[in-house]
Amino acid sequence: MIRRLLVANRAEIARRIFRTCRDLGIETVAVFAGADAASPHVAEADHAVRLRGVRPADTYLDAGAIVSAALSAGADAVHPGYGFLSENAAFAKAVLDAGLTWIGPSPEAVTAMGSKIEAKVLMAQAGVPVLPSVIPESPEAGKLAFPVLVKASAGGGGRGMRVVRDPAGLDEAVAAARREALSAFGDGTVFVEPLLEDARHIEVQILADTHGTVWTLGERECSIQRRHQKVVEETPSPGVSPGMRETLLEAAARAAKAIGYVGAGTVEFLVKGDTVAFLEMNTRLQVEHPVTECVYGVDLVRLQLEVAEGARLPAEPPEPRGHAIEVRLYAEDPAHDWRPQNGTLHLFDVPGVDARFEVPGAGGRSGETGDGGPPAAYGLRLDSGVESGSEIGVHYDAMLAKVIACGPGRAAVARRLATALARARVHGLTTNRDLLVGVLRHEAFLAGDTHTGFLDRYGVAALAAPSAPPVPLSALAAALALAAANRAAAGVLGGLPSGWRNVSSQPQRTAFETPGGRVEIAYRLTRDGLAAEGFDEVTLVSSSPGEVVLDVAGVVSRFAVAAYDGAGHAGTGGSLYVDSPLGSVRLVPLPRLPEPVVSIAPGSLLAPMPGTVLRVEVTSGAAVTAGQPILTLEAMKMEHQISAPAAGVVSELNVTPGRQVEAGALLAVIEESR
């Protein structure tokens, strides 16, 4: 029996595993890099061991240090989570060699599937359909039909993956994919395969014990992806027929049996029409495992632990009931090419959450499913690696949380999830929330017309654009909240309306910077109530620094207003967040008298975020063309290319490879050709 478990991971997945351990009475050990010292996963563990490394992300790739941490903390088992070393056979062997229990498949099974190249060969031998693949250096690479996909042989999550539509771009794509894969997984091996466009990305959850029982727990659809990273996942797939489902489950079971698999894993396929092609097998728990838990009513982490202890699975898995959808909430800015965001997460609140890191209870729920029974689970689940006040750094990917809804029908589940996201209060960082809501409410998604080209077909910008932006009313509410804050701070004469004058000929004016540009609110608070320019049908019901209630043509709405970083009493600077049933808006109060603006030389290339300079492609004085790569930054486990805005000469170059830079740092200056 496992007594004390070390989780060789961080953030959300560590917290997820700890939750199950608490239920089972198993003590927990966290490991952490210095940058994660204040992370919630560290606080929730019974014991914690700091790992030391040159870069925070690299510390979680140090197998020797993690095994030593387990031994020093008195752990008798190790769970790898997902990512980092979760599919590293050498790590699994090191854990076993140290006399510890490994929560996962054998090192031999990890080796067999850890290389996607070798896995395809093995699966073809087992009768599982596969796509052909080649090594970039092989003679066959010159015979490829484009477009193709360059993929990392190790790991997953979209890392080390590039679409190439023209042979001229293959070498560069291969080099970039190798660097990214090496950084994320410690293995830079890549391969190339045909790109099957607009297919469905379908995966099958498997679970096997040491007694020969193999469960297939249905399929998950993960087709909606951006930059090859899954964004929305669900089960069951709306596009898989009973016959196709049987084909997929049988292929997954063959794959597991072919390598003597033990534990939880996932077999992934591309499906287009009648074509089924094996993609890869992930020898670990997946990010999207909660949707399977909700529909099957199981705890996959608990089953992993019990299988590792030698337990025998029942002959057949539970029957699936209902539907579940998961979305991944990322800190990224749609206004700047979806760059990852870092900083303080001031507030993180998703309304209506029924469970955290576990299946919501279904007792007493009404509703019917296709098989006539109640759903296995009903409600809203939140799995997050962060809390209000968390600091989001530049060392890891930008996922804040997974939000999962489950219930008796797909449309109702999508509605529940979209509404929860729309009403979530996420302050301090820009996120992909609007994109997720747009997808969940899109008619094509609701019709089940999903595929890997979904976001390209319907446009990320269009999907992320609110149908009715609430900026004007939110700005009015913010101006009134600031006025209430100023009155509250005034003390003497604080009961007078803000901007009070003996002669009320001029309105009070408050300006804000918004995602759509500058907005100015002009209003007066008179004996007859609110008089605001452009808001003829709006009356003020009540106002305080934290809440404003407005009546708009007879419809009363509440606006919650939160101020950070100095916004509020002074009325300028900092940020304001306004949340209402109409949506969420971030506003920056503008000063009445603008501060002098620091002059930035034309052609200046500024760092879009904190990061590390990976490569510098030019030298000072070099002539460059418009769009030519100047340098590459690495931040949040992704590469970000900085290119020349126009043809010219590099008149200034301030960085070298390996240098850490802050957001806004001057990297280089391109003097434009005349």
C-alpha positions as CSV (number, residue, x, y, z in Angstrom):
1,M,0.0,0.0,0.0
2,I,1.2,3.5,-0.9
3,R,1.8,5.6,2.2
4,R,3.5,8.8,0.9
5,L,3.4,9.9,-2.7
6,L,5.6,12.5,-4.5
7,V,4.1,14.2,-7.5
8,A,6.9,15.1,-10.0
9,N,5.0,18.0,-11.4
10,R,3.5,21.3,-10.5
11,A,0.4,23.5,-10.6
12,E,-3.0,22.1,-11.6
13,I,-2.1,18.5,-12.1
14,A,-0.3,18.3,-8.8
15,R,-3.3,19.7,-7.0
16,R,-5.6,17.3,-8.8
17,I,-3.5,14.3,-7.7
18,F,-3.2,15.6,-4.1
19,R,-7.0,15.9,-3.9
20,T,-7.4,12.1,-4.6
21,C,-4.6,11.3,-2.2
22,R,-6.4,13.2,0.6
23,D,-9.5,11.0,-0.1
24,L,-7.4,7.9,0.2
25,G,-5.4,8.9,3.2
26,I,-2.1,9.0,1.3
27,E,0.4,11.7,2.4
28,T,1.7,14.0,-0.3
29,V,5.1,15.5,-1.3
30,A,5.4,18.4,-3.7
31,V,8.5,19.4,-5.6
32,F,9.0,23.0,-6.7
33,A,11.4,25.4,-8.4
34,G,12.2,28.6,-6.6
35,A,9.8,30.5,-8.8
36,D,7.0,28.2,-7.6
37,A,7.6,28.7,-3.8
38,A,4.3,30.4,-3.3
39,S,2.3,28.2,-5.7
40,P,-0.9,26.7,-4.4
41,H,0.3,23.1,-5.1
42,V,3.2,23.7,-2.7
43,A,0.9,24.9,0.1
44,E,-1.5,22.0,-0.3
45,A,1.1,19.2,0.0
46,D,1.9,17.7,3.3
47,H,5.7,18.0,2.5
48,A,7.6,20.0,-0.1
49,V,11.1,19.8,-1.5
50,R,12.7,22.6,-3.4
51,L,14.5,21.7,-6.6
52,R,17.4,23.8,-7.8
53,G,18.2,24.4,-11.4
54,V,19.5,27.1,-13.8
55,R,16.1,27.7,-15.2
56,P,12.8,27.0,-13.2
57,A,11.3,24.9,-16.0
58,D,14.4,22.8,-16.2
59,T,14.3,21.8,-12.6
60,Y,11.2,19.6,-13.3
61,L,13.3,17.8,-15.9
62,D,16.0,16.7,-13.5
63,A,15.2,13.1,-12.9
64,G,18.0,12.5,-10.4
65,A,17.0,15.5,-8.3
66,I,13.4,14.3,-8.2
67,V,14.3,10.8,-7.2
68,S,16.5,12.2,-4.5
69,A,13.7,14.4,-3.3
70,A,11.4,11.5,-3.0
71,L,13.9,9.5,-1.0
72,S,14.7,12.4,1.3
73,A,11.0,13.2,1.9
74,G,10.3,9.5,2.8
75,A,8.0,9.0,-0.2
76,D,7.4,5.4,-1.3
77,A,5.8,6.2,-4.7
78,V,6.1,8.8,-7.5
79,H,3.3,10.1,-9.8
80,P,4.6,12.0,-12.9
81,G,1.5,13.9,-13.7
82,Y,1.6,15.0,-17.4
83,G,4.3,16.9,-19.3
84,F,7.8,17.2,-18.1
85,L,9.2,13.7,-17.3
86,S,5.8,11.9,-17.5
87,E,6.8,10.0,-20.7
88,N,10.5,9.5,-19.9
89,A,11.4,5.9,-19.6
90,A,14.7,6.6,-18.0
91,F,12.9,8.5,-15.2
92,A,10.4,5.7,-14.7
93,K,13.3,3.2,-14.4
94,A,15.2,5.5,-12.0
95,V,12.1,5.6,-9.8
96,L,11.8,1.8,-9.8
97,D,15.5,1.3,-9.3
98,A,15.3,3.4,-6.2
99,G,12.8,1.0,-4.7
100,L,9.8,3.3,-5.2
101,T,6.4,2.6,-6.8
102,W,6.0,4.1,-10.2
103,I,2.4,5.3,-11.0
104,G,2.4,4.5,-14.6
105,P,3.2,1.9,-17.3
106,S,6.5,0.0,-17.3
107,P,9.6,1.7,-18.6
108,E,9.5,-0.8,-21.5
109,A,5.9,0.4,-22.4
110,V,7.0,4.0,-22.1
111,T,9.9,3.3,-24.4
112,A,7.7,1.6,-26.9
113,M,5.3,4.5,-27.1
114,G,7.6,7.3,-26.0
115,S,9.0,7.6,-29.5
116,K,6.1,8.4,-31.8
117,I,8.3,7.2,-34.7
118,E,8.8,3.7,-33.2
119,A,5.2,3.7,-31.9
120,K,3.9,4.0,-35.4
121,V,5.9,1.0,-36.5
122,L,4.7,-1.1,-33.6
123,M,1.1,-0.1,-34.1
124,A,1.2,-1.0,-37.8
125,Q,2.5,-4.4,-36.8
126,A,-0.5,-4.7,-34.4
127,G,-3.0,-3.9,-37.2
128,V,-3.7,-0.4,-36.1
129,P,-4.0,2.0,-39.1
130,V,-1.2,4.7,-39.2
131,L,-0.1,7.7,-41.3
132,P,3.3,7.3,-43.0
133,S,6.1,9.3,-41.5
134,V,9.7,10.0,-42.3
135,I,12.8,11.4,-40.6
136,P,13.7,14.9,-42.0
137,E,17.2,13.7,-43.0
138,S,16.1,10.6,-44.8
139,P,16.0,10.5,-48.7
140,E,12.2,9.9,-48.4
141,A,11.8,13.5,-47.1
142,G,12.5,14.9,-50.5
143,K,9.5,12.9,-51.9
144,L,7.0,14.3,-49.5
145,A,3.7,15.7,-50.8
146,F,2.9,19.0,-49.1
147,P,1.4,20.2,-46.8
148,V,3.1,18.2,-44.0
149,L,3.3,18.3,-40.3
150,V,6.6,18.4,-38.4
151,K,6.2,16.7,-34.9
152,A,8.2,16.1,-31.9
153,S,8.8,12.4,-31.3
154,A,8.6,12.8,-27.5
155,G,6.0,14.6,-25.5
156,G,2.8,16.3,-26.6
157,G,0.7,19.4,-26.0
158,G,1.4,20.9,-29.4
159,R,5.1,21.5,-28.5
160,G,7.6,21.0,-31.2
161,M,5.0,21.0,-33.9
162,R,4.9,23.0,-37.2
163,V,2.7,23.0,-40.3
164,V,4.8,23.3,-43.5
165,R,3.0,24.1,-46.8
166,D,6.0,24.6,-49.0
167,P,9.3,22.6,-49.3
168,A,11.2,25.9,-48.9
169,G,10.1,26.2,-45.3
170,L,10.8,22.6,-44.2
171,D,14.4,23.1,-42.9
172,E,13.5,26.1,-40.8
173,A,10.4,24.4,-39.4
174,V,12.4,21.3,-38.5
175,A,15.0,23.4,-36.6
176,A,12.4,25.3,-34.7
177,A,10.4,22.2,-33.8
178,R,13.6,20.6,-32.5
179,R,14.5,23.5,-30.3
180,E,11.0,23.7,-28.8
181,A,10.9,19.9,-28.2
182,L,14.3,19.9,-26.6
183,S,13.3,22.7,-24.3
184,A,9.9,21.1,-23.3
185,F,10.8,17.4,-23.2
186,G,14.6,17.1,-23.1
187,D,14.4,15.3,-26.5
188,G,14.7,17.2,-29.8
189,T,13.9,14.3,-32.2
190,V,11.3,15.2,-34.8
191,F,9.6,13.5,-37.7
192,V,7.4,14.5,-40.7
193,E,4.0,13.1,-41.7
194,P,1.2,14.1,-44.1
195,L,-1.1,16.8,-42.9
196,L,-4.6,15.5,-42.8
197,E,-6.5,18.8,-42.8
198,D,-10.0,19.4,-41.3
199,A,-10.0,16.0,-39.7
200,R,-11.4,15.2,-36.2
201,H,-8.9,14.7,-33.5
202,I,-10.2,11.7,-31.5
203,E,-8.6,10.0,-28.6
204,V,-9.6,6.9,-26.5
205,Q,-9.0,6.7,-22.8
206,I,-7.6,3.3,-21.8
207,L,-6.9,1.8,-18.3
208,A,-5.3,-1.5,-17.8
209,D,-4.3,-3.5,-14.7
210,T,-1.6,-6.1,-14.1
211,H,-4.0,-9.0,-14.4
212,G,-4.8,-8.6,-18.1
213,T,-7.9,-6.4,-18.0
214,V,-8.0,-3.5,-20.4
215,W,-10.7,-0.9,-20.2
216,T,-11.6,1.5,-23.1
217,L,-13.5,4.4,-21.5
218,G,-15.0,5.9,-24.7
219,E,-13.6,8.6,-27.0
220,R,-12.9,12.2,-26.4
221,E,-12.9,14.8,-29.2
222,C,-10.1,17.4,-29.1
223,S,-10.5,18.9,-32.6
224,I,-10.7,22.5,-31.6
225,Q,-7.1,23.5,-31.4
226,R,-5.0,26.7,-31.8
227,R,-1.3,26.4,-32.6
228,H,-1.7,22.6,-32.2
229,Q,-2.8,22.9,-28.6
230,K,-6.2,21.6,-27.6
231,V,-8.6,24.3,-26.5
232,V,-11.9,22.5,-26.2
233,E,-12.4,18.8,-25.4
234,E,-15.5,16.7,-25.0
235,T,-17.0,13.3,-24.6
236,P,-18.7,11.7,-26.4
237,S,-17.7,13.1,-29.8
238,P,-20.7,14.5,-31.7
239,G,-19.2,13.2,-35.0
240,V,-18.5,9.6,-34.1
241,S,-21.1,7.0,-35.1
242,P,-21.6,3.7,-33.1
243,G,-19.7,1.8,-35.8
244,M,-16.8,4.2,-35.9
245,R,-16.7,4.2,-32.0
246,E,-16.4,0.4,-32.0
247,T,-13.5,0.6,-34.6
248,L,-11.7,3.2,-32.4
249,L,-12.1,1.3,-29.2
250,E,-10.9,-1.9,-30.7
251,A,-7.9,-0.2,-32.2
252,A,-7.0,1.4,-28.8
253,A,-7.4,-2.0,-27.0
254,R,-5.1,-3.6,-29.6
255,A,-2.5,-0.9,-29.0
256,A,-2.6,-1.4,-25.3
257,K,-2.3,-5.2,-25.4
258,A,0.4,-5.0,-28.0
259,I,2.8,-3.5,-25.5
260,G,1.4,-5.1,-22.3
261,Y,0.2,-1.7,-21.1
262,V,-0.6,-1.1,-17.4
263,G,-2.2,2.1,-16.0
264,A,-3.9,5.0,-17.6
265,G,-3.1,6.1,-21.1
266,T,-4.6,7.6,-24.3
267,V,-4.5,6.4,-27.8
268,E,-5.0,9.3,-30.3
269,F,-6.3,9.2,-33.9
270,L,-7.2,11.4,-36.8
271,V,-10.6,10.7,-38.2
272,K,-11.9,12.0,-41.6
273,G,-14.8,10.3,-43.3
274,D,-14.0,6.6,-43.1
275,T,-10.3,7.2,-42.6
276,V,-8.9,6.4,-39.2
277,A,-5.2,7.0,-38.6
278,F,-3.2,6.4,-35.4
279,L,-1.4,9.5,-34.2
280,E,0.3,8.6,-31.0
281,M,-0.1,6.9,-27.6
282,N,0.3,9.0,-24.5
283,T,1.6,6.9,-21.7
284,R,0.2,9.1,-19.0
285,L,-2.9,10.9,-17.7
286,Q,-4.1,13.6,-20.1
287,V,-5.0,17.2,-19.4
288,E,-8.6,16.5,-20.6
289,H,-9.2,13.4,-18.3
290,P,-11.9,15.2,-16.3
291,V,-14.5,14.9,-19.1
292,T,-14.1,11.1,-19.0
293,E,-14.4,11.1,-15.3
294,C,-17.6,13.0,-15.4
295,V,-19.3,10.8,-18.0
296,Y,-18.1,7.5,-16.6
297,G,-18.4,8.5,-12.9
298,V,-14.8,7.4,-12.1
299,D,-11.7,8.9,-10.5
300,L,-8.9,8.1,-12.9
301,V,-6.2,9.1,-10.5
302,R,-7.6,6.8,-7.8
303,L,-7.7,4.0,-10.3
304,Q,-4.1,4.7,-11.3
305,L,-3.0,4.4,-7.7
306,E,-5.0,1.3,-7.1
307,V,-3.7,-0.4,-10.2
308,A,-0.1,0.5,-9.1
309,E,-0.9,-1.2,-5.7
310,G,-1.9,-4.4,-7.6
311,A,-5.7,-4.1,-7.6
312,R,-7.8,-5.9,-10.2
313,L,-10.2,-3.9,-12.3
314,P,-13.7,-5.2,-12.8
315,A,-14.2,-7.1,-16.0
316,E,-16.1,-4.3,-17.7
317,P,-15.9,-0.5,-17.2
318,P,-19.0,1.5,-16.1
319,E,-21.5,2.6,-18.7
320,P,-21.1,6.1,-20.0
321,R,-23.9,8.5,-19.2
322,G,-24.5,12.1,-20.3
323,H,-22.1,14.6,-21.9
324,A,-19.1,16.6,-20.7
325,I,-17.1,19.5,-22.2
326,E,-13.8,21.0,-21.0
327,V,-12.2,24.3,-21.9
328,R,-8.7,25.4,-21.2
329,L,-8.4,29.0,-19.9
330,Y,-5.1,30.6,-20.9
331,A,-3.5,33.9,-19.9
332,E,-2.9,35.3,-23.4
333,D,-3.7,38.6,-25.2
334,P,-5.8,38.4,-28.4
335,A,-4.9,41.9,-29.2
336,H,-1.2,41.0,-29.6
337,D,-1.2,37.7,-31.5
338,W,-2.3,35.8,-28.4
339,R,1.0,36.3,-26.6
340,P,1.2,34.6,-23.2
341,Q,0.6,37.0,-20.3
342,N,2.4,37.2,-17.0
343,G,1.8,39.2,-13.9
344,T,-0.5,39.2,-10.9
345,L,-3.8,37.4,-11.1
346,H,-5.7,39.8,-8.8
347,L,-9.0,37.9,-8.8
348,F,-10.0,34.5,-10.1
349,D,-13.6,33.5,-9.5
350,V,-15.8,31.2,-11.6
351,P,-19.4,31.3,-10.4
352,G,-21.5,28.2,-9.9
353,V,-18.6,25.8,-9.4
354,D,-19.9,22.5,-7.9
355,A,-16.6,20.7,-7.5
356,R,-12.9,21.3,-7.6
357,F,-10.6,18.5,-8.9
358,E,-13.4,15.9,-8.6
359,V,-16.6,14.7,-10.3
360,P,-19.6,16.9,-9.4
361,G,-22.2,14.9,-7.5
362,A,-25.3,13.7,-9.5
363,G,-27.6,12.8,-6.7
364,G,-31.2,13.9,-7.1
365,R,-30.5,15.5,-10.5
366,S,-33.2,15.3,-13.2
367,G,-32.8,14.8,-16.9
368,E,-32.6,11.9,-19.3
369,T,-29.8,10.8,-21.6
370,G,-29.9,8.8,-24.8
371,D,-29.8,5.5,-22.9
372,G,-32.6,6.5,-20.6
373,G,-30.5,6.9,-17.5
374,P,-29.3,9.9,-15.5
375,P,-26.0,11.5,-16.3
376,A,-23.0,10.1,-14.4
377,A,-22.3,13.6,-13.1
378,Y,-24.1,16.9,-13.4
379,G,-22.6,20.3,-12.7
380,L,-19.6,22.6,-13.1
381,R,-16.0,21.5,-12.2
382,L,-12.9,23.7,-11.8
383,D,-9.3,22.3,-12.0
384,S,-6.9,25.2,-11.6
385,G,-3.2,25.8,-10.8
386,V,-3.9,29.3,-9.5
387,E,-5.9,31.3,-7.0
388,S,-6.6,34.9,-6.5
389,G,-3.3,36.7,-5.9
390,S,-1.2,34.1,-7.8
391,E,1.8,35.4,-9.7
392,I,2.0,34.1,-13.3
393,G,5.6,33.9,-14.4
394,V,7.3,33.4,-17.8
395,H,8.7,30.0,-17.2
396,Y,5.8,27.7,-17.9
397,D,2.9,27.6,-20.3
398,A,0.0,30.0,-19.9
399,M,-2.8,27.7,-18.8
400,L,-4.6,29.1,-15.7
401,A,-7.3,26.5,-15.3
402,K,-9.7,23.9,-16.9
403,V,-13.4,24.5,-16.6
404,I,-15.6,21.5,-17.1
405,A,-19.4,21.2,-17.4
406,C,-21.3,17.9,-17.4
407,G,-24.9,17.0,-17.7
408,P,-27.6,15.1,-19.6
409,G,-27.3,16.8,-23.1
410,R,-24.6,18.4,-25.2
411,A,-26.4,21.7,-25.9
412,A,-27.3,22.2,-22.2
413,V,-23.7,21.5,-21.1
414,A,-22.3,23.9,-23.7
415,R,-24.7,26.6,-22.5
416,R,-23.8,26.0,-18.8
417,L,-20.1,26.2,-19.5
418,A,-20.4,29.3,-21.8
419,T,-22.4,31.2,-19.1
420,A,-20.0,30.3,-16.3
421,L,-17.1,31.6,-18.4
422,A,-18.8,34.7,-19.5
423,R,-19.6,35.6,-15.8
424,A,-16.2,34.6,-14.4
425,R,-14.2,37.4,-12.8
426,V,-10.6,37.2,-14.0
427,H,-8.7,40.3,-13.0
428,G,-5.1,41.2,-13.7
429,L,-4.4,39.2,-16.9
430,T,-6.0,39.1,-20.3
431,T,-7.3,35.6,-21.2
432,N,-8.8,33.6,-24.1
433,R,-12.2,33.6,-22.3
434,D,-14.1,35.4,-25.0
435,L,-12.8,32.9,-27.6
436,L,-14.0,30.0,-25.6
437,V,-17.4,31.5,-25.1
438,G,-17.6,32.3,-28.8
439,V,-16.8,28.7,-29.7
440,L,-19.3,27.2,-27.3
441,R,-22.1,29.4,-28.6
442,H,-21.2,29.1,-32.3
443,E,-23.9,27.4,-34.4
444,A,-21.3,25.1,-36.1
445,F,-20.0,23.9,-32.7
446,L,-23.6,23.3,-31.4
447,A,-24.3,21.4,-34.6
448,G,-21.3,19.1,-33.9
449,D,-19.5,20.3,-37.0
450,T,-16.0,20.3,-35.4
451,H,-12.6,19.6,-36.9
452,T,-9.0,20.7,-36.5
453,G,-9.6,23.6,-39.0
454,F,-12.5,25.0,-37.0
455,L,-10.8,28.1,-35.7
456,D,-9.2,28.8,-39.1
457,R,-12.6,28.4,-40.9
458,Y,-14.6,30.7,-38.6
459,G,-11.8,33.0,-37.6
460,V,-10.3,33.3,-34.2
461,A,-10.8,37.1,-34.1
462,A,-14.5,36.8,-35.0
463,L,-15.1,34.0,-32.5
464,A,-13.4,36.0,-29.7
465,A,-15.4,39.2,-30.4
466,P,-18.3,39.7,-28.0
467,S,-21.6,40.1,-29.9
468,A,-22.5,43.2,-27.9
469,P,-19.4,44.7,-26.3
470,P,-20.5,46.2,-22.9
471,V,-17.8,49.0,-22.9
472,P,-20.0,52.1,-22.9
473,L,-22.2,51.1,-20.0
474,S,-19.3,49.6,-18.1
475,A,-17.3,52.8,-18.6
476,L,-20.3,54.8,-17.2
477,A,-20.5,52.4,-14.2
478,A,-16.7,52.8,-13.7
479,A,-16.9,56.6,-13.7
480,L,-19.7,56.5,-11.2
481,A,-17.8,54.1,-9.0
482,L,-14.7,56.3,-9.1
483,A,-16.9,59.3,-8.1
484,A,-18.3,57.3,-5.2
485,A,-14.7,56.3,-4.1
486,N,-13.7,60.0,-4.2
487,R,-16.7,61.0,-2.1
488,A,-15.9,58.3,0.4
489,A,-12.3,59.4,0.7
490,A,-13.2,63.1,0.9
491,G,-14.4,63.1,4.5
492,V,-15.4,66.7,4.7
493,L,-18.2,67.5,2.2
494,G,-18.1,63.8,1.1
495,G,-21.9,63.8,0.7
496,L,-21.7,66.3,-2.1
497,P,-21.9,64.9,-5.6
498,S,-18.6,64.4,-7.4
499,G,-17.7,67.5,-9.4
500,W,-20.3,69.6,-7.6
501,R,-20.4,73.2,-8.6
502,N,-22.7,76.2,-7.8
503,V,-23.2,76.6,-11.6
504,S,-23.6,73.1,-13.1
505,S,-23.1,74.1,-16.7
506,Q,-20.1,71.8,-17.2
507,P,-20.4,68.0,-16.7
508,Q,-17.9,65.9,-14.9
509,R,-15.6,64.1,-17.4
510,T,-13.8,60.8,-16.9
511,A,-11.7,59.2,-19.7
512,F,-10.6,55.6,-20.0
513,E,-8.4,53.6,-22.2
514,T,-10.3,50.5,-23.3
515,P,-9.5,47.5,-25.6
516,G,-11.2,49.4,-28.4
517,G,-9.6,52.8,-27.8
518,R,-10.3,55.9,-25.7
519,V,-13.7,56.4,-24.2
520,E,-14.8,59.6,-22.4
521,I,-17.8,59.7,-20.0
522,A,-19.5,63.1,-19.4
523,Y,-22.1,63.2,-16.7
524,R,-23.7,65.3,-13.9
525,L,-25.3,64.1,-10.7
526,T,-28.2,66.6,-10.2
527,R,-31.2,66.8,-7.8
528,D,-33.1,65.0,-10.5
529,G,-30.6,62.2,-10.7
530,L,-28.0,61.1,-13.3
531,A,-27.6,63.1,-16.5
532,A,-25.0,61.4,-18.8
533,E,-24.3,62.4,-22.3
534,G,-25.3,59.6,-24.7
535,F,-27.2,57.7,-22.0
536,D,-30.6,59.2,-22.3
537,E,-32.5,56.1,-21.1
538,V,-30.1,55.3,-18.2
539,T,-30.9,56.2,-14.6
540,L,-28.8,55.7,-11.5
541,V,-30.3,53.4,-8.9
542,S,-27.3,53.3,-6.6
543,S,-23.5,53.6,-6.6
544,S,-20.7,52.7,-4.3
545,P,-16.9,52.2,-4.9
546,G,-17.5,48.5,-5.5
547,E,-20.9,48.3,-7.2
548,V,-23.1,50.5,-9.5
549,V,-26.7,49.7,-10.3
550,L,-28.2,51.2,-13.4
551,D,-31.7,51.2,-14.9
552,V,-31.5,51.0,-18.7
553,A,-34.9,51.6,-20.2
554,G,-36.6,49.8,-17.4
555,V,-34.1,46.9,-17.1
556,V,-32.0,47.0,-13.9
557,S,-28.4,45.7,-14.1
558,R,-25.6,45.5,-11.5
559,F,-22.0,46.3,-12.3
560,A,-19.3,45.1,-10.0
561,V,-16.3,47.4,-10.1
562,A,-12.8,46.5,-8.7
563,A,-9.8,48.8,-8.7
564,Y,-6.1,47.8,-8.7
565,D,-2.7,49.4,-8.6
566,G,-3.8,52.8,-7.5
567,A,-7.0,53.2,-9.5
568,G,-9.9,54.4,-7.4
569,H,-9.4,57.1,-4.9
570,A,-7.1,59.2,-7.2
571,G,-9.2,58.4,-10.2
572,T,-6.3,57.9,-12.5
573,G,-3.7,55.2,-13.1
574,G,-4.0,51.5,-12.4
575,S,-6.8,49.3,-13.7
576,L,-10.5,49.0,-13.2
577,Y,-12.4,45.8,-13.9
578,V,-16.1,46.0,-14.5
579,D,-18.1,42.8,-14.4
580,S,-21.8,42.5,-15.2
581,P,-24.2,40.1,-17.0
582,L,-23.3,42.0,-20.1
583,G,-19.7,40.9,-19.9
584,S,-16.3,41.9,-18.4
585,V,-14.3,45.0,-19.3
586,R,-10.9,46.2,-18.3
587,L,-10.5,50.0,-18.2
588,V,-7.5,52.2,-17.5
589,P,-8.4,55.6,-16.1
590,L,-6.6,58.4,-18.0
591,P,-5.3,61.5,-16.3
592,R,-6.8,64.9,-17.1
593,L,-3.4,66.3,-17.8
594,P,-1.3,63.6,-19.7
595,E,2.2,62.9,-18.4
596,P,5.1,63.6,-20.9
597,V,5.5,60.7,-23.2
598,V,9.0,59.1,-23.5
599,S,10.0,59.3,-27.1
600,I,10.7,56.0,-28.8
601,A,12.9,56.1,-31.9
602,P,11.2,54.9,-35.1
603,G,12.0,51.3,-36.0
604,S,12.6,50.4,-32.3
605,L,12.0,46.7,-31.6
606,L,10.8,46.3,-28.0
607,A,10.4,43.0,-26.0
608,P,6.7,42.1,-26.1
609,M,7.1,40.2,-22.8
610,P,9.8,39.1,-20.3
611,G,11.9,36.3,-21.7
612,T,15.2,34.9,-22.8
613,V,17.0,35.7,-26.0
614,L,17.5,32.4,-27.8
615,R,19.0,33.5,-31.1
616,V,20.1,36.7,-32.8
617,E,19.9,36.4,-36.5
618,V,21.6,39.6,-37.6
619,T,24.6,41.8,-36.7
620,S,24.7,45.5,-36.1
621,G,25.0,47.4,-39.4
622,A,23.4,44.6,-41.4
623,A,20.8,45.4,-44.2
624,V,17.5,43.7,-43.6
625,T,14.2,43.2,-45.5
626,A,10.7,43.8,-44.2
627,G,9.6,40.7,-42.2
628,Q,13.1,39.3,-41.8
629,P,13.7,37.6,-38.5
630,I,15.9,39.7,-36.2
631,L,15.9,37.6,-33.1
632,T,13.9,35.0,-31.2
633,L,12.7,35.2,-27.6
634,E,11.7,32.2,-25.5
635,A,8.9,32.8,-22.9
636,M,6.3,30.5,-21.4
637,K,7.9,27.5,-23.2
638,M,7.2,29.0,-26.6
639,E,9.4,30.8,-29.2
640,H,8.4,34.3,-30.3
641,Q,10.1,35.7,-33.4
642,I,10.9,39.4,-33.6
643,S,11.0,40.6,-37.2
644,A,12.0,43.8,-39.0
645,P,9.0,46.1,-39.4
646,A,10.4,47.4,-42.7
647,A,13.5,47.2,-45.0
648,G,16.5,49.0,-43.6
649,V,19.7,48.7,-41.6
650,V,20.2,47.4,-38.1
651,S,21.5,50.6,-36.5
652,E,21.4,49.3,-32.9
653,L,21.5,45.8,-31.5
654,N,21.4,45.5,-27.7
655,V,21.1,41.8,-26.9
656,T,23.0,38.6,-27.2
657,P,21.8,34.9,-26.9
658,G,21.0,33.9,-23.4
659,R,20.3,37.4,-22.1
660,Q,17.1,37.8,-19.9
661,V,15.0,40.8,-21.0
662,E,12.1,42.5,-19.4
663,A,8.9,43.6,-21.2
664,G,9.5,46.8,-23.1
665,A,13.3,46.5,-23.2
666,L,14.8,47.9,-26.4
667,L,16.2,45.0,-28.3
668,A,17.2,46.6,-31.6
669,V,16.6,49.5,-33.9
670,I,16.0,49.2,-37.6
671,E,16.7,52.4,-39.5
672,E,14.3,52.4,-42.4
673,S,15.6,52.7,-45.9
674,R,14.6,55.9,-47.7
